[in-house]
Amino acid sequence: MEEANHIKKKQKYSHLYEKIQRSTPPPGTPPVEEQRYLSQPHTVEVIGVSFSAGQPKEGCEVGPYLMIKAGILDQLEKLGWVVECPDALPSYEHLQPDEEEEGKYGLLKNVEYVSRVTEKIHHKLKKAAKKGHLALTLGGDHSIGMATVSGALAAYPDLGVIWVDAHADINTAETTESGNLHGCPVSFLMGIGPKIKAFDWLKPTLKPNKIVYIGLRDVDAGEKKILKEHNIKCFSMHDVDRYGIGKVMEQIYDYLGRKTPIHLSFDVDALDPSVAPSTGTPVRGGLTFREGHYICESIFETGRLVSMDMVEVNPELADDEVARQATVNVNNI
Ligand SMILES: [Mn+2]
């Protein structure tokens, strides 16, 4: 049954899996504004991660294809970026183990599979970042944050992370209630919680004072405790209402330091479901379309963006085509 569904889904989206079409940028396009840590000419390396085993709902593995089909590559070129993207996105299905040992790490699911895929992405990202390219990772579920942040940290040890999300994604093998690894990347990056043998490759290099959250509004009890114990800076939706997004961003830059390279991890569920409904775990009361864009624009203006993720776009969870397109188009910068 599952196999049949899988084939049906592949057929439904088969047009997306064709060779990625690119248009040439219009002549005379000025280069993108100077970014302090990137090499010249400024190049964005698109890392499409068609992967969804960090959570249970099928569909977000189609996310990167949809964002590309919606024109994200052409848009970046029009903004003056040199865009590097393979003609076809790689598949990670061959890395799936024949069997996962259930219960080996508490409730955690697909541990071996997620570890193998994230390790691959980690190396890709590290390589792109070391070249001075802006790594743009299109997910996929948010478990890949383990790979992107650790990869960017390998190139920029002083990296500051801005994690835009309705959730804190900082559960551990002990605190998780769902067992889904997309709810755990931040604790793995910091080495909080029990050691997971399968993730031996992941060195906990993220310090609690080098990450800031925006948009939180659905945080588990165990996560609240971790955030408090480690004194992690959070701007919940309450804070966004209180200060306005402009002041929130200024406070973040003061906190992380005005020289630090920045990684932006953007979970589309940070946005209000009225703006971006096609995602696995929508929560009411999120960021507006403009607040979401303001965050991206403001970070770009600092000239210190080195790496960015856009994750959890799931077209299978849209009520209709309008909702699906709305969620995909939100990501076009
Ligand atoms: Mn997330």
Residues whose N, C-alpha, C, O or C-beta is under 5 A from the ligand:
A	BS01	MN	H142 D165 D169 H182 D267
